[in-house]
Amino acid sequence: MQKIISYPISVIYYLLFGLTLVIFHPIQWICFTVFGYQAHKVSVDYLNFFLLKCTNILGTTYKFENIDSIPKNAPLIFVSNHQSMYDIIAMIWFFRRFHCKFVSKKELGSGIPSVSYNLRHGGSVLIDRKDPKQAIPAIKGLADYIEKNNRSAVIFPEGTRSKTGKPKEFAQSGLKILCKYAPSGYVVPISINNSWKVVKYGFFPLGLGNHLTFEVHKPLAVADYDFAELMKLTEKSVVKGIKI
């Protein structure tokens, strides 16, 4: 029954979601071109605020736990499991004070109103998953950026979204580069739950009435660990917090 009801609700949701992307695209352009980074960032923050409000039509709610434990005025590397695009929308808004930048696949850098523009101009990096040599300097550049500006990088070491919520094996290379070139930073493990349920039927129709939780675990200073131990502790924290 829920799936049947979700068809008309999903149509309304996608209309509002798409309209929000189209409206904020020129707003982003004006903010970035005329006023610079800070104005552009504010426009992106509020783009994602309204995208979150669109998901309320689906009955989707969000809870972030332990945000106050995140260090301030330091480079941050958020490491999380990945279940849907709603992970990203929520993190941009709720972590807006930390200026989140993402490691994204290059295909997202064109063709999507608002989203592609932000990825190209907002400080995130686009990588070609088929070309590891291209990815290394791109991720290094992101690490240099967060180290210099005390901002944050978000990385999903599973590499792709989990369709069932069950975590996949973590890849090490991207996180290793970020830690190497942002040595004064902190790795912040995060466990995301229930995001996959929004797209449990695929992209249409969408799941209704889901409560998404984002649990922030103890931040780990990069300088306090060798990478192997840091990787092990990070993955253990993330996986432990995932509820299947």
C-alpha positions in Angstrom: 0.0 0.0 0.0 2.8 2.4 0.9 4.4 1.9 -2.6 1.1 2.7 -4.3 0.6 5.9 -2.2 4.2 6.9 -2.9 3.7 7.3 -6.7 1.7 10.6 -6.6 3.7 11.9 -3.7 7.0 11.1 -5.5 5.8 13.0 -8.6 5.1 16.1 -6.5 8.4 15.7 -4.7 10.4 15.5 -8.0 8.6 18.5 -9.4 9.6 20.6 -6.4 13.1 19.1 -6.2 13.7 19.9 -9.9 12.3 23.4 -9.5 14.6 24.1 -6.6 17.6 23.0 -8.6 16.6 25.2 -11.5 15.9 28.3 -9.4 19.1 28.1 -7.5 21.3 27.6 -10.5 21.3 31.3 -11.6 21.4 32.3 -7.9 24.6 30.4 -7.5 26.1 31.9 -10.6 25.3 35.5 -9.5 26.6 34.8 -6.0 29.9 33.3 -7.3 30.5 35.6 -10.2 29.6 38.9 -8.5 30.2 38.4 -4.8 32.7 35.5 -4.6 33.2 32.4 -2.5 31.4 33.2 0.7 28.2 34.4 -1.0 28.3 31.3 -3.2 28.6 29.1 -0.2 25.6 30.6 1.5 23.6 30.1 -1.7 24.6 26.4 -1.7 23.7 26.0 2.0 20.2 27.3 1.4 19.9 25.3 -1.8 20.4 22.2 0.3 18.1 23.5 3.0 15.2 23.7 0.5 16.1 20.3 -0.9 15.8 18.9 2.6 12.4 20.6 2.9 11.3 18.9 -0.3 12.1 15.5 1.2 9.7 16.3 4.1 6.9 15.8 1.6 8.0 12.2 1.6 7.8 12.1 5.4 11.6 12.0 5.6 13.2 13.4 8.8 16.8 13.8 9.9 18.7 13.6 13.2 22.4 14.4 13.7 24.0 13.2 16.9 27.2 14.5 18.6 27.8 17.5 16.2 29.2 19.4 19.2 32.1 16.9 19.4 33.5 18.0 16.0 36.6 20.1 16.4 36.4 23.7 15.3 39.0 25.7 13.4 40.8 22.7 12.2 40.9 20.7 8.9 38.4 17.9 9.0 38.0 14.7 7.0 34.5 13.3 7.4 34.5 9.5 6.7 31.1 7.9 6.2 29.2 5.0 4.8 27.1 5.9 1.8 23.5 5.0 1.2 21.9 7.6 -1.1 22.2 11.1 -2.4 20.3 12.3 0.7 23.5 11.7 2.7 25.1 14.5 0.8 22.2 17.0 0.9 21.9 16.5 4.7 25.6 16.8 5.4 25.9 20.1 3.4 23.2 21.7 5.5 23.8 20.3 8.9 27.6 20.6 8.6 27.5 24.0 6.9 29.8 25.7 9.4 32.5 23.3 8.3 32.5 24.1 4.6 32.1 20.5 3.3 33.8 19.6 0.0 33.3 16.3 -1.7 35.3 13.8 -3.7 32.8 13.1 -6.5 32.8 11.2 -9.8 33.5 13.4 -12.8 30.1 12.5 -14.4 28.4 14.7 -11.8 30.3 17.7 -13.0 28.0 18.5 -15.9 24.3 18.3 -16.8 22.7 18.7 -13.4 21.4 22.2 -12.6 22.9 23.7 -9.4 24.7 20.4 -8.4 27.2 20.4 -11.3 27.9 24.1 -10.9 28.6 23.7 -7.2 30.9 20.8 -7.8 32.9 22.7 -10.3 33.1 26.0 -8.5 32.6 25.3 -4.8 35.9 23.6 -3.9 35.0 19.9 -4.4 37.0 17.7 -6.7 35.9 15.5 -9.6 37.7 12.3 -10.2 37.7 9.7 -13.0 37.2 6.4 -11.3 38.8 4.7 -14.4 41.9 6.8 -14.1 43.6 6.5 -10.7 46.5 8.6 -11.8 44.1 11.6 -12.3 42.5 11.0 -8.9 45.7 11.2 -6.9 46.6 14.9 -7.6 42.9 15.9 -7.4 42.5 14.5 -3.9 45.9 15.9 -2.9 44.7 19.3 -4.0 41.6 18.9 -1.8 43.8 18.0 1.1 46.0 21.0 0.6 42.9 23.2 0.4 41.4 22.0 3.7 44.7 22.1 5.5 45.3 25.7 4.4 41.7 27.0 5.1 40.6 24.8 8.0 37.7 23.4 6.0 36.4 19.9 5.5 36.5 17.1 3.0 33.9 14.3 2.9 34.8 10.9 1.6 32.8 7.8 1.2 35.4 5.0 1.2 33.0 2.3 0.1 33.2 3.9 -3.3 29.6 3.5 -4.2 26.2 3.5 -2.4 24.9 0.5 -0.5 21.5 -0.4 -1.7 20.6 -2.4 1.4 22.4 -0.4 4.2 24.9 -3.2 4.6 28.4 -1.6 4.6 30.9 -2.5 1.9 34.6 -2.9 2.3 36.4 0.5 2.7 39.0 1.5 0.2 42.1 3.2 1.7 43.7 5.2 -1.1 41.6 8.4 -1.0 41.7 8.7 2.8 45.4 8.0 2.9 46.1 10.9 0.5 43.9 13.2 2.5 45.6 12.3 5.8 49.1 12.6 4.3 48.5 16.2 3.0 46.3 17.4 5.8 48.5 16.3 8.8 47.0 18.8 11.3 43.5 17.5 10.6 41.0 15.2 12.3 39.3 12.2 10.8 35.6 12.3 11.9 33.8 8.9 11.4 30.1 9.0 10.8 27.5 6.3 10.6 24.5 6.9 8.4 21.3 4.8 8.9 18.0 4.5 6.9 19.1 6.7 4.0 18.9 3.7 1.6 15.2 3.2 2.5 14.3 6.4 0.6 15.4 4.7 -2.6 14.6 1.1 -1.7 12.3 0.9 -4.8 14.8 2.7 -6.9 14.5 6.3 -7.9 10.8 6.0 -8.5 8.7 5.7 -6.5 10.5 6.8 -3.3 10.1 5.4 0.1 7.9 7.2 2.6 8.3 8.1 6.3 11.9 7.4 6.9 14.0 8.8 9.8 17.6 9.3 8.7 20.2 9.3 11.4 23.8 10.6 11.3 25.9 9.5 14.2 29.2 11.4 14.7 31.9 9.3 16.4 35.0 10.4 18.3 37.2 12.5 16.1 40.7 11.1 15.6 43.7 13.4 15.2 45.7 12.4 12.1 49.0 13.2 13.9 48.2 10.8 16.7 48.1 7.6 14.7 49.9 5.8 11.9 47.7 5.4 8.9 47.0 1.7 9.3 45.7 2.1 12.9 43.8 5.2 11.9 42.1 3.4 9.0 41.2 0.5 11.3 39.7 2.6 14.0 37.8 4.7 11.5 36.2 1.8 9.7 35.4 0.1 13.0 33.6 3.2 14.3 31.6 3.7 11.2 30.6 0.0 10.8 29.7 -0.4 14.5 27.2 2.4 14.2 25.3 1.0 11.2 22.1 -0.7 12.1 20.9 -3.3 9.5 
